[in-house]
């Protein structure tokens, strides 16, 4: 059964797209253990030192995401990619707070590579998740809200089989219905890139995610690198 896929229109219009996707089952998710917290804090310090005073807009991974978001008519500074938002928080406020094991693992890998990592709890999702252009009739519930809104036509969304949007503006915001919590056991986890050496970074980021998940969350992990030639898992 397909769990995650890219629509042909996305593949056609984003030929440099590379993604790592993990379909995970039977994980445990709780407060991050001390060993993971130490690794996460060390990564934050290393990333801050590496970026220094260089503007985030000059980071190749983030610049490529800005161009990808602009291509479907959205301002990438008004709606920043999840990776840019994390790094903006890190460089301006000094640290990123702990959430739980799964989120902290995703954020650690995200700041390490400057790429958005999403963790979709699949309890309320009817798979597959498809990355596609919205027609505007789909439903989205934002984090912290009970109000249903609709994406703009032509916006890139992650949608399940029931046309429920689990992420808007590609990697800007995840839905309340798909956000991971301490009771999450099964999830689809993604890391995506558009920059020139994206395929190489995706291979490394996917390996890091698998290693960290196996060590701290357990469960069974099926993984694949997706691109134009292999658009689904």
N, C-alpha and C positions, 0 to 999 in steps of 0.2 A: 504494500500500500504506500502511495506517495504521501509524504509528510510535509514537504516544503518544495516550492517550485517557483521559477520565474516565468512570467508570461512572455510570449514571443515578441511582443512589442517592446518590452524592457530590454530583452536580449539584443534586439535590432538597434535600438537607440543608444545603448550603453555598451559598446563592444569591448571596453576595457574592464568591465565588471568582473570581479572575482569574489567568491564568498566561501567561507567555511561554515558548515552546518553540522550540528550535533543533534541527534534525536536521543534523548536520555530518558531512562525509566528506572524507578526504584531508588531514587536519590534520597538523601536526608538533608534537611536544610534547617539550620538553627543559628544561634549567635556564632560568629566566626571564632574558631579556636585561636588561642594566643599565637600559635606558630604562624597561622595565616595572617593574622593582624600584623605581626612583625614583618612579614614579607611584603605586605601591602604598604606599610609605612615606609619601608626601605625603597620600594618602587616609586612612591610619591616623591621622596627626597631625590632619587636619581633622575626622575623625569624633570623636576624643577631645575636641577643643576644643568641638565642637557639643554633645556629650552632657554634658560637664562633670560636675557632681555629681548630675544627674537620674537617679533609679533607672531601670534598664532596663525595669522593669515598667510605667513610665509612657510608654514609647515606643509610639505608636499601632500601629505595624506589629507589634511584639512582643506587645502586649496582645491584638491580634486573633488572633494565632497561639496564644497561651495559651488563649483561649476555644475555638478550633477543636479543639485537642488535648483539652481538658477534655470537649468534647461527645461524644467516643467513649470516655470513661471512664478517661482516663489523666491522671496528675498532671503538669501542665506545668512544675513546678519540679523534679520528679524526672527527667523526660524533656524537656529543653529543646529547642526548635527549633534547627536548625543555625545560623540567624542569631543567635539569642540566645546560643548557646554561643560563637560567634566574638566577638561584642561583649563578652561577659563576660570572655573571655580578654584582649581588647584593653584594656578599662578596668581590669582587675585586675593584669595583668602588663606592660602597656605596649606590647606589640607582638604581631604574629602572624607566625610564621616563614614563610619562603619554602618552597614545596614543588616546584612545577614550573609551567610556563607556564599550562596549563589551570586548575589549581587556584588559582593566584594571581589569574588573571583572574576566576574565579568568586568568590573571596573578596573581591576588591576591590569588585565590584559588590554583593555581599551586604552588606558593611558600609556602603556608600554609601547604600543604600536601606533597610537593616534588614530584608531579605527573604532567605529561604533560596534558595540557588542550588545545584543538583545537577548533576554531570557524570557520566553513565552510559556507560562504555565498553561498546559493543555487541557485542564479539567473542564473549562467552559468553551473550548474551541473544537469545532468539527473540522478535522484535518481533511485535505491539506491546506496549509497556509500558502497563499499565492501573492507574489509581489507583482502588482499590475497598476494600470491607470484606473482611477476612480471614474464612475459615471455620475457620481453625486447623490445616488440614492442609498448608499450604504450607511449603516449606523455605527457611531463611535461614541464611547463614553470615556471621558478623560479621567485620569487619576484624581481622586479626591472629589469626584462629582457623580451625581446620579442623572445628569441631564444628557439625553441623546442628541448628538449633533451629526451633521453630514459633511463629508469631505467635499472639497471643490472639484468639479469635473476636470479631469486631466491631471489631478494630483496623484503622485505615486503613493500607493498604500500597500499595507500587508492586510489581506482579507482572508477569512476562513471560508469554508464551503457554504455557510449560511449568509455570506455577505456581511458578516460582522467585521469591522475594522479593528485590527489588533495593534496597528501602528500607523500614524499619520505622517505625511510629508517625508516618506521613506524612513528616516531614522531620527525624526524630531521628537516624537512623543508616543509612548506606548499606552495602551488602553488599560482602564481599571480592571477589565475582565481577564486580561492576560498577564498582569503583573505578578511576579513571583512573591511568595510569602513564606513564612516559616513552615507552612504545611505543604509546600510544593514538593512533589516527588517525581513528576514526569514533566518534561519540558522540551521545547525546540529552542536551540541556542544558535545564534547567528553572529558572524563577524564578516564585514563587507568592506571592499576597497574599490577605488576607481583610479588610483594613481598608476604611474608607468610601471613600477615594480610591484604592483599590488599582488600579483599571483605568488611571488616569493614571500611577501610578508604574511599573506593569508595562510600559507603552509605552516609558517612558524607560529602564528597566533593560534591556529587550530590545534597544533601540537601542544602548546602551552595550556590552552583551555582543557584539553583532554587530561593532561598530567595533573593539573590542579583539581579538576573535578574528581578524578579517580582517587586522589589522595585525601580530599576533604569532604566530598559529597557521596562518593560511592555510586552504586547502581550500575546499569549496563549502558554503554555509550556506543552508538553507531554514528560514524562521521564520514563526511565527504567534502571534497572541494568542488564547488559549482562554478560554471562559466557558460559561455555560449555553446560549447560542445556537450556539456553535461549540466543541464539546467534544473535538475530535480534530484531529490533523495527520497 
